Amino acid sequence: MNWKDSIINQLGKLNPKFLASVEKGMKAIPAVSQKIDAEYAGVMVELESSSKPYRKNFTTFTQIPDTGREYDVVLREMEAMREQEESQWKDGFVSGAVYHGDQKHIDFLNKVYAINSQANPLHADVWPSATKFEAEIVAMTANMLGGDGQNVCGTLSSGGTESILLAMKSYRDWGREKKGITKPEMIVPVTAHAAFEKASQYFNIKLVHIPVDENFRADVDAAKKAITPNTVVIVGSAPSFPHGAIDPIEQLSELARQNNIGFHTDGCLGGFVLPWAEKLGYPVPPFDFRLPGVTSMSADTHKYGYAAKGTSVVLYRGEELRHFQYFTTTDWPGGLYFSPTFAGSRPGALSAACWASLTTIGAQGYLSATKKILETADAMKKGIREIPELRVLGEPLFVIAFASDSINIYKVLDYMSHKKWSLNGLHKPTCVHICVTLRHTQHGVAERFISDLKEAVAHVKAHPEEKGTMAPVYGMAATLPLRGMVSDLLKRYLDVIFKA
Ligand SMILES: Cc1ncc(COP(=O)(O)O)c(C=O)c1O
C-alpha cells in the first residue's frame, strides 16, 4: 500500500462526524483553502474541456444575438450535434438512459409533441386535451399496478425524482396534520435512490437509513427497530437502481400498515417492467397496490413506459393522501391558484406523448418488449457469470451489477469506456452495473457486451501496472473519507456544466 492509500485507509477508520468537523476547521485556514482551490483548478480545467466539445466548431452565445438567426442554420447545427451524440445510445452502448429508441417510435412521439407543443395543463380550460391525457395516464398506470377497486389515484410529474419528492412531502404534511409530527422521519434502505436523500434535505425530513442483506434487499428487522413515533413513511425499491434488487415489499409494507405509517414503493425503474415480467412467469415478489400496506408508488413513464423524457406517475391509496401533495392559495392578488405538483406551467406536449406511448404500445407491446429485455438480461448475466474474475451481485432481473474479488473493476469500466460503452461505476460495494433496455435487445449487442467485457478483464489482468483514466477518480470518490471535499468537487463540476 502506498502512503496515500494508507492515509486514506487510516482516515477511513475515524468517526465521520469528527472528520467533517476537522475538514470544516481545515478549510477555514486560508493556506489550506488556497491549496485546495489550486488542486481543484487543475481538475476543473480538464473537466471543462471534456464537457464542452462544441466550443471549437460552434458559436458560443453569452448574450441574445442582435439579429435572430435563420431557422435552417440552427436546425443544421442541432442535427450535427445529434449525429455526434446519437450513435452511442442508438447502437446500445449505454446503460439505461434511452429505454426504447426505435426510430419509428421516436418519429411518432415527435409528431405528437409537435401537435401539442403549446399545451399547458395549468390552463385546463384552454387545453382539456392535456387534462384528459394526464388523467388517463394515471388511471392506466394505477390499473397496471394493482390499483383496481383500491381507490388508487395520483398525478403526473416531470420524472422519478419529482414523483419521489412529491410523495415524501405528502407524508411529511400528512404526519403533521394527522399525527402532530413536527420532526418527521423516513426509513429508507441505503440502496434506495438518491432522490430520497434529496427529499430529506429539501423538506427537512430526517433520513433514517437501514442496511441491506447479502442480496442487497432491505433488512426488515432493521426497519422494525428504526420505527419511532416520528416515522411518517417506510420506503422500498422495486427494484433498486444500484443492484436491481427488489426489497421485501410485502414484509416492509405490512410493518408500515401495522404501525399506521405510510409505505412507498419506488417503482420508478421497475413499475413498467415488473407487472409484465410477472405475467411472463418471472419470479416477481408482490410489490404494488395489491399489498394493503402500500400507500403510494412512483413509476416512470419516461423509462420503461417508453415515453419521451419528462414524465413519471406518482400514485396514492386514497384521495386524502393525494391532497397533501396539492398546493392551493386563495388570497393571492393573482386570483385563486392551485397546482398539483412543484411546477406551475407544465409541458402538455410531454403528457400527450406519454399518453400516445402507452396507448400505441399497448399491453401486448409491453409484454413483448419486457420479454426481449429479460431474455437479453438473462444472456448477459450468463455471460458475466462465465467470466471467472467477475461475479453478479444478488439475483437481479434486468439491472445487472457485477464486481470482482481479484481485479480492479473500475479499470474494467475504463477499458469498456474505450470500447464506447457507457456503464455506471458504483460504490459501497465497488461494482459496475448495466441497466438493460430495448437498445440492448438489438441483434448482436449482448454478444458484443460479453466479448468486450472478456477482453477488458483479460487486459486488466495482463496489465496490473496501468492506472486507467477514470479508475483512480472512481476509486478516490469511493474511499476518500473527507466527503465534504468530494461534495465540493461535485458542486464545482455543476458550476462548470453551467458555464457557457
Ligand atoms: C429506482 C429509481 N428511482 C428513482 C429514479 C429517479 O428517476 P429520475 O432520474 O427520472 O428522476 C431512478 C433513476 O434511475 C431509479 O432508478
The ligand as an SDF file (V2000), in Angstrom:
LIG
                    3D

 16 16  0  0  0  0  0  0  0  0999 V2000
  -35.1350    3.2470   -8.6570 C   0  0  0  0  0  0  0  0  0  0  0  0
  -35.0940    4.6650   -9.1520 C   0  0  0  0  0  0  0  0  0  0  0  0
  -35.7900    5.6070   -8.5070 N   0  0  0  0  0  0  0  0  0  0  0  0
  -35.7810    6.8880   -8.9080 C   0  0  0  0  0  0  0  0  0  0  0  0
  -35.0570    7.2970  -10.0010 C   0  0  0  0  0  0  0  0  0  0  0  0
  -35.0270    8.7470  -10.3920 C   0  0  0  0  0  0  0  0  0  0  0  0
  -35.5770    8.9740  -11.6470 O   0  0  0  0  0  0  0  0  0  0  0  0
  -35.3010   10.2950  -12.4970 P   0  0  0  0  0  0  0  0  0  0  0  0
  -33.8910   10.2470  -12.9480 O   0  0  0  0  0  0  0  0  0  0  0  0
  -36.3110   10.1910  -13.5860 O   0  0  0  0  0  0  0  0  0  0  0  0
  -35.5540   11.4670  -11.6240 O   0  0  0  0  0  0  0  0  0  0  0  0
  -34.3190    6.3380  -10.7080 C   0  0  0  0  0  0  0  0  0  0  0  0
  -33.4990    6.7150  -11.8650 C   0  0  0  0  0  0  0  0  0  0  0  0
  -32.7940    5.9430  -12.4570 O   0  0  0  0  0  0  0  0  0  0  0  0
  -34.3370    4.9930  -10.2700 C   0  0  0  0  0  0  0  0  0  0  0  0
  -33.6200    4.0470  -10.8990 O   0  0  0  0  0  0  0  0  0  0  0  0
  1  2  1  0
  2  3  1  0
  2 15  2  0
  3  4  2  0
  4  5  1  0
  5  6  1  0
  5 12  2  0
  6  7  1  0
  7  8  1  0
  8  9  2  0
  8 10  1  0
  8 11  1  0
 12 13  1  0
 12 15  1  0
 13 14  2  0
 15 16  1  0
M  END
$$$$
